[in-house]
């Protein structure tokens, strides 16, 4: 006869085996992959005036992964296109970036008439870890078409703006406090702005956004 002690030990081993079964491990692994910090950006702008903008892309904290920083500051007439893709998987990290632009110096002269007209928007997705904000002030003319889609897996932000005035655009993509910000963008534009910007972040394919 099997003793009660051996039966209890056998039952305990079965429980431990079930707890660490491949199915349980797979379920835990898949749950940690939700809302992963993948980012795709397509943007185009034509601008005349004074601008100060910067973008930071990275796939890891500190000295890990790949890093890229780009920015422009000064009085300028510019036509610029940016296409960027960042993938921050646990086993594979990838980054691609292209910036095409034509820049020429143009002294900025502020308008004689100021305006108290303002417009602003801020959208956050805590599941994905994304935020985007756009604010417009000193508006003399604004044509705006902003489209946002957010769920537990993905955030999609589409900004289409034509402005005479001051624009401030900002975005940050950071899946969690344990991971590095994948994408940080901030820009101030004072003058005449024509902007098309599409940003997709989260667990969806990073290749689904159309080119502007």
Secondary structure as UniProt FT lines:
FT   HELIX           4..19
FT   HELIX           22..32
FT   TURN            33..35
FT   STRAND          38..58
FT   TURN            62..63
FT   STRAND          67..88
FT   STRAND          93..105
FT   STRAND          119..125
FT   TURN            126..129
FT   STRAND          130..150
FT   STRAND          154..173
FT   TURN            177..178
FT   STRAND          183..202
FT   TURN            206..207
//
